[in-house]
Amino acid sequence: MIKTRRNDRVTKLDRRMIIGDKRDFEKDLQNLDDLETLNTSFIERLSLSIRQLTSYLTRRTTCFARFEDYLKQQLDILGCHYNFL
């Protein structure tokens, strides 16, 4: 999503596909009921939820992952909670 702004307002919005094949994307997009165009809001919302629910990824915090395994374990628990509860 390329946003052009004027006076702190979005005046133009361009959508560009960087990774993948455009034909495959358009075919998959037709199979969805609620989407007609490329939109990043769902990924941005998921990213925010992960950052808020994982203390290791929260911005400006004293908590940090000392070991990569701890971060992976916390993300696994978060994934189960987010997807199944």
Distance bins in CASP14 RR format, pairs under 12 A and 6 or more apart:
PFRMAT RR
TARGET T0000
AUTHOR 0000-0000-0000
RMODE 2
METHOD distances of the structure
MODEL  1
1 10 0 0 0 0 1 0 0 0 0 0 0
1 12 0 0 0 0 0 1 0 0 0 0 0
1 13 1 0 0 1 0 0 0 0 0 0 0
1 14 1 0 0 1 0 0 0 0 0 0 0
1 15 1 0 0 1 0 0 0 0 0 0 0
1 16 1 0 0 1 0 0 0 0 0 0 0
1 17 0 0 0 0 0 1 0 0 0 0 0
1 18 0 0 0 0 0 1 0 0 0 0 0
1 37 0 0 0 0 0 1 0 0 0 0 0
1 38 1 0 0 1 0 0 0 0 0 0 0
1 39 1 0 0 1 0 0 0 0 0 0 0
1 40 1 0 1 0 0 0 0 0 0 0 0
1 41 0 0 0 0 1 0 0 0 0 0 0
1 43 0 0 0 0 0 1 0 0 0 0 0
1 44 0 0 0 0 1 0 0 0 0 0 0
2 10 0 0 0 0 0 1 0 0 0 0 0
2 11 0 0 0 0 0 1 0 0 0 0 0
2 12 0 0 0 0 1 0 0 0 0 0 0
2 13 1 0 0 1 0 0 0 0 0 0 0
2 14 1 0 1 0 0 0 0 0 0 0 0
2 15 1 0 0 1 0 0 0 0 0 0 0
2 16 1 0 0 1 0 0 0 0 0 0 0
2 17 0 0 0 0 0 1 0 0 0 0 0
2 18 0 0 0 0 0 1 0 0 0 0 0
2 38 0 0 0 0 0 1 0 0 0 0 0
2 40 0 0 0 0 0 1 0 0 0 0 0
3 9 0 0 0 0 1 0 0 0 0 0 0
3 10 1 0 1 0 0 0 0 0 0 0 0
3 11 0 0 0 0 1 0 0 0 0 0 0
3 12 1 0 0 1 0 0 0 0 0 0 0
3 13 1 0 1 0 0 0 0 0 0 0 0
3 14 0 0 0 0 1 0 0 0 0 0 0
3 15 0 0 0 0 0 1 0 0 0 0 0
3 16 0 0 0 0 0 1 0 0 0 0 0
3 40 0 0 0 0 0 1 0 0 0 0 0
4 10 1 0 0 1 0 0 0 0 0 0 0
4 11 1 0 1 0 0 0 0 0 0 0 0
4 12 1 1 0 0 0 0 0 0 0 0 0
4 13 1 0 0 1 0 0 0 0 0 0 0
4 14 1 0 0 1 0 0 0 0 0 0 0
5 11 1 0 0 1 0 0 0 0 0 0 0
5 12 0 0 0 0 1 0 0 0 0 0 0
5 13 0 0 0 0 0 1 0 0 0 0 0
6 12 0 0 0 0 1 0 0 0 0 0 0
13 37 0 0 0 0 1 0 0 0 0 0 0
13 38 0 0 0 0 0 1 0 0 0 0 0
13 39 0 0 0 0 0 1 0 0 0 0 0
13 40 0 0 0 0 0 1 0 0 0 0 0
14 37 0 0 0 0 0 1 0 0 0 0 0
14 38 0 0 0 0 0 1 0 0 0 0 0
15 22 0 0 0 0 0 1 0 0 0 0 0
15 25 0 0 0 0 0 1 0 0 0 0 0
15 29 0 0 0 0 0 1 0 0 0 0 0
15 35 0 0 0 0 0 1 0 0 0 0 0
15 36 0 0 0 0 0 1 0 0 0 0 0
15 37 1 0 0 1 0 0 0 0 0 0 0
15 38 1 0 1 0 0 0 0 0 0 0 0
15 39 0 0 0 0 1 0 0 0 0 0 0
15 40 0 0 0 0 1 0 0 0 0 0 0
16 22 0 0 0 0 0 1 0 0 0 0 0
16 25 0 0 0 0 0 1 0 0 0 0 0
16 38 0 0 0 0 1 0 0 0 0 0 0
16 40 0 0 0 0 0 1 0 0 0 0 0
17 23 0 0 0 0 0 1 0 0 0 0 0
17 24 0 0 0 0 0 1 0 0 0 0 0
17 25 1 0 0 1 0 0 0 0 0 0 0
17 26 0 0 0 0 1 0 0 0 0 0 0
17 28 0 0 0 0 0 1 0 0 0 0 0
17 29 0 0 0 0 0 1 0 0 0 0 0
17 37 0 0 0 0 0 1 0 0 0 0 0
17 38 1 0 0 1 0 0 0 0 0 0 0
17 40 0 0 0 0 0 1 0 0 0 0 0
18 25 0 0 0 0 0 1 0 0 0 0 0
18 38 0 0 0 0 0 1 0 0 0 0 0
18 40 0 0 0 0 0 1 0 0 0 0 0
19 25 0 0 0 0 1 0 0 0 0 0 0
19 38 0 0 0 0 0 1 0 0 0 0 0
20 26 0 0 0 0 0 1 0 0 0 0 0
20 28 0 0 0 0 0 1 0 0 0 0 0
20 38 0 0 0 0 0 1 0 0 0 0 0
21 27 0 0 0 0 1 0 0 0 0 0 0
21 28 0 0 0 0 0 1 0 0 0 0 0
22 28 0 0 0 0 0 1 0 0 0 0 0
22 29 0 0 0 0 0 1 0 0 0 0 0
22 38 0 0 0 0 0 1 0 0 0 0 0
23 29 0 0 0 0 0 1 0 0 0 0 0
23 30 0 0 0 0 0 1 0 0 0 0 0
24 30 0 0 0 0 0 1 0 0 0 0 0
24 31 0 0 0 0 0 1 0 0 0 0 0
25 31 0 0 0 0 0 1 0 0 0 0 0
25 32 0 0 0 0 0 1 0 0 0 0 0
25 35 0 0 0 0 0 1 0 0 0 0 0
25 37 0 0 0 0 0 1 0 0 0 0 0
25 38 1 0 0 1 0 0 0 0 0 0 0
26 32 0 0 0 0 0 1 0 0 0 0 0
26 35 0 0 0 0 0 1 0 0 0 0 0
26 36 0 0 0 0 0 1 0 0 0 0 0
26 37 0 0 0 0 0 1 0 0 0 0 0
26 38 0 0 0 0 1 0 0 0 0 0 0
28 35 0 0 0 0 1 0 0 0 0 0 0
28 38 0 0 0 0 0 1 0 0 0 0 0
29 35 1 0 0 1 0 0 0 0 0 0 0
29 36 1 0 0 1 0 0 0 0 0 0 0
29 37 1 0 0 1 0 0 0 0 0 0 0
29 38 1 0 0 1 0 0 0 0 0 0 0
29 39 0 0 0 0 0 1 0 0 0 0 0
30 36 0 0 0 0 1 0 0 0 0 0 0
30 37 0 0 0 0 0 1 0 0 0 0 0
32 38 0 0 0 0 0 1 0 0 0 0 0
32 39 0 0 0 0 0 1 0 0 0 0 0
32 42 0 0 0 0 0 1 0 0 0 0 0
34 41 0 0 0 0 0 1 0 0 0 0 0
34 42 0 0 0 0 0 1 0 0 0 0 0
35 41 0 0 0 0 0 1 0 0 0 0 0
35 42 0 0 0 0 1 0 0 0 0 0 0
39 45 0 0 0 0 0 1 0 0 0 0 0
40 46 0 0 0 0 0 1 0 0 0 0 0
40 47 0 0 0 0 1 0 0 0 0 0 0
40 48 0 0 0 0 0 1 0 0 0 0 0
41 47 0 0 0 0 0 1 0 0 0 0 0
41 48 0 0 0 0 0 1 0 0 0 0 0
42 48 0 0 0 0 0 1 0 0 0 0 0
42 49 0 0 0 0 0 1 0 0 0 0 0
43 49 0 0 0 0 0 1 0 0 0 0 0
43 50 0 0 0 0 0 1 0 0 0 0 0
44 50 0 0 0 0 0 1 0 0 0 0 0
44 51 0 0 0 0 0 1 0 0 0 0 0
45 51 0 0 0 0 0 1 0 0 0 0 0
45 52 0 0 0 0 0 1 0 0 0 0 0
45 82 0 0 0 0 0 1 0 0 0 0 0
46 52 0 0 0 0 0 1 0 0 0 0 0
46 53 0 0 0 0 0 1 0 0 0 0 0
46 78 0 0 0 0 0 1 0 0 0 0 0
46 79 0 0 0 0 0 1 0 0 0 0 0
46 82 0 0 0 0 1 0 0 0 0 0 0
46 83 0 0 0 0 0 1 0 0 0 0 0
47 53 0 0 0 0 0 1 0 0 0 0 0
47 54 0 0 0 0 0 1 0 0 0 0 0
47 57 0 0 0 0 1 0 0 0 0 0 0
47 59 0 0 0 0 0 1 0 0 0 0 0
47 82 0 0 0 0 0 1 0 0 0 0 0
48 54 0 0 0 0 0 1 0 0 0 0 0
48 57 0 0 0 0 0 1 0 0 0 0 0
48 58 0 0 0 0 0 1 0 0 0 0 0
48 59 0 0 0 0 0 1 0 0 0 0 0
48 82 0 0 0 0 0 1 0 0 0 0 0
49 57 0 0 0 0 0 1 0 0 0 0 0
49 58 0 0 0 0 0 1 0 0 0 0 0
49 75 0 0 0 0 0 1 0 0 0 0 0
49 78 0 0 0 0 1 0 0 0 0 0 0
49 79 0 0 0 0 1 0 0 0 0 0 0
49 81 0 0 0 0 0 1 0 0 0 0 0
49 82 1 0 0 1 0 0 0 0 0 0 0
49 83 0 0 0 0 0 1 0 0 0 0 0
50 56 0 0 0 0 0 1 0 0 0 0 0
50 57 1 0 0 1 0 0 0 0 0 0 0
50 58 0 0 0 0 1 0 0 0 0 0 0
50 59 0 0 0 0 0 1 0 0 0 0 0
50 71 0 0 0 0 0 1 0 0 0 0 0
50 74 0 0 0 0 0 1 0 0 0 0 0
50 75 1 0 0 1 0 0 0 0 0 0 0
50 77 0 0 0 0 0 1 0 0 0 0 0
50 78 1 0 0 1 0 0 0 0 0 0 0
50 79 0 0 0 0 1 0 0 0 0 0 0
50 81 0 0 0 0 0 1 0 0 0 0 0
50 82 1 0 0 1 0 0 0 0 0 0 0
51 57 1 0 1 0 0 0 0 0 0 0 0
51 58 1 0 1 0 0 0 0 0 0 0 0
51 59 1 0 0 1 0 0 0 0 0 0 0
51 60 0 0 0 0 0 1 0 0 0 0 0
51 61 0 0 0 0 0 1 0 0 0 0 0
51 75 0 0 0 0 0 1 0 0 0 0 0
51 78 0 0 0 0 0 1 0 0 0 0 0
52 58 1 0 0 1 0 0 0 0 0 0 0
52 59 0 0 0 0 1 0 0 0 0 0 0
52 61 0 0 0 0 0 1 0 0 0 0 0
52 78 0 0 0 0 0 1 0 0 0 0 0
52 82 0 0 0 0 0 1 0 0 0 0 0
53 74 0 0 0 0 1 0 0 0 0 0 0
53 75 0 0 0 0 1 0 0 0 0 0 0
53 77 0 0 0 0 1 0 0 0 0 0 0
53 78 1 0 1 0 0 0 0 0 0 0 0
53 79 0 0 0 0 1 0 0 0 0 0 0
53 80 0 0 0 0 0 1 0 0 0 0 0
53 81 1 0 0 1 0 0 0 0 0 0 0
53 82 1 0 0 1 0 0 0 0 0 0 0
53 85 0 0 0 0 0 1 0 0 0 0 0
54 61 0 0 0 0 0 1 0 0 0 0 0
54 63 0 0 0 0 1 0 0 0 0 0 0
54 64 0 0 0 0 0 1 0 0 0 0 0
54 65 0 0 0 0 1 0 0 0 0 0 0
54 70 0 0 0 0 0 1 0 0 0 0 0
54 71 1 0 0 1 0 0 0 0 0 0 0
54 72 0 0 0 0 0 1 0 0 0 0 0
54 73 0 0 0 0 0 1 0 0 0 0 0
54 74 1 0 1 0 0 0 0 0 0 0 0
54 75 1 0 0 1 0 0 0 0 0 0 0
54 76 0 0 0 0 0 1 0 0 0 0 0
54 77 0 0 0 0 1 0 0 0 0 0 0
54 78 1 0 1 0 0 0 0 0 0 0 0
54 79 0 0 0 0 1 0 0 0 0 0 0
54 81 0 0 0 0 0 1 0 0 0 0 0
54 82 0 0 0 0 0 1 0 0 0 0 0
55 61 1 0 0 1 0 0 0 0 0 0 0
55 62 0 0 0 0 1 0 0 0 0 0 0
55 63 1 0 1 0 0 0 0 0 0 0 0
55 64 0 0 0 0 1 0 0 0 0 0 0
55 65 0 0 0 0 1 0 0 0 0 0 0
55 70 0 0 0 0 0 1 0 0 0 0 0
55 71 0 0 0 0 0 1 0 0 0 0 0
55 74 1 0 0 1 0 0 0 0 0 0 0
55 75 0 0 0 0 0 1 0 0 0 0 0
55 77 0 0 0 0 0 1 0 0 0 0 0
55 78 0 0 0 0 0 1 0 0 0 0 0
56 62 0 0 0 0 0 1 0 0 0 0 0
56 63 1 0 0 1 0 0 0 0 0 0 0
56 64 1 0 0 1 0 0 0 0 0 0 0
56 65 1 0 1 0 0 0 0 0 0 0 0
56 66 0 0 0 0 1 0 0 0 0 0 0
56 67 0 0 0 0 0 1 0 0 0 0 0
56 68 0 0 0 0 0 1 0 0 0 0 0
56 69 0 0 0 0 0 1 0 0 0 0 0
56 70 1 0 0 1 0 0 0 0 0 0 0
56 71 1 0 1 0 0 0 0 0 0 0 0
56 72 0 0 0 0 0 1 0 0 0 0 0
56 73 0 0 0 0 0 1 0 0 0 0 0
56 74 1 0 0 1 0 0 0 0 0 0 0
56 75 0 0 0 0 1 0 0 0 0 0 0
56 77 0 0 0 0 0 1 0 0 0 0 0
56 78 0 0 0 0 0 1 0 0 0 0 0
57 63 0 0 0 0 1 0 0 0 0 0 0
57 64 0 0 0 0 1 0 0 0 0 0 0
57 65 0 0 0 0 1 0 0 0 0 0 0
57 71 0 0 0 0 1 0 0 0 0 0 0
57 74 0 0 0 0 1 0 0 0 0 0 0
57 75 0 0 0 0 1 0 0 0 0 0 0
57 78 0 0 0 0 1 0 0 0 0 0 0
58 64 0 0 0 0 1 0 0 0 0 0 0
58 65 0 0 0 0 0 1 0 0 0 0 0
58 74 0 0 0 0 0 1 0 0 0 0 0
63 70 0 0 0 0 0 1 0 0 0 0 0
63 71 0 0 0 0 0 1 0 0 0 0 0
63 74 0 0 0 0 0 1 0 0 0 0 0
64 70 0 0 0 0 1 0 0 0 0 0 0
64 71 0 0 0 0 1 0 0 0 0 0 0
64 74 0 0 0 0 0 1 0 0 0 0 0
65 71 1 1 0 0 0 0 0 0 0 0 0
65 72 0 0 0 0 1 0 0 0 0 0 0
65 73 0 0 0 0 1 0 0 0 0 0 0
65 74 1 0 0 1 0 0 0 0 0 0 0
65 75 0 0 0 0 1 0 0 0 0 0 0
67 73 0 0 0 0 1 0 0 0 0 0 0
67 74 0 0 0 0 0 1 0 0 0 0 0
68 74 0 0 0 0 0 1 0 0 0 0 0
68 75 0 0 0 0 0 1 0 0 0 0 0
69 75 0 0 0 0 0 1 0 0 0 0 0
69 76 0 0 0 0 0 1 0 0 0 0 0
70 76 0 0 0 0 0 1 0 0 0 0 0
70 77 0 0 0 0 0 1 0 0 0 0 0
71 77 0 0 0 0 0 1 0 0 0 0 0
71 78 0 0 0 0 0 1 0 0 0 0 0
72 78 0 0 0 0 0 1 0 0 0 0 0
72 79 0 0 0 0 0 1 0 0 0 0 0
73 79 0 0 0 0 0 1 0 0 0 0 0
73 80 0 0 0 0 0 1 0 0 0 0 0
74 80 0 0 0 0 0 1 0 0 0 0 0
74 81 0 0 0 0 0 1 0 0 0 0 0
75 81 0 0 0 0 0 1 0 0 0 0 0
75 82 0 0 0 0 1 0 0 0 0 0 0
76 82 0 0 0 0 0 1 0 0 0 0 0
76 83 0 0 0 0 0 1 0 0 0 0 0
77 83 0 0 0 0 0 1 0 0 0 0 0
77 84 0 0 0 0 0 1 0 0 0 0 0
77 85 0 0 0 0 0 1 0 0 0 0 0
78 84 0 0 0 0 0 1 0 0 0 0 0
78 85 0 0 0 0 0 1 0 0 0 0 0
79 85 0 0 0 0 1 0 0 0 0 0 0
END
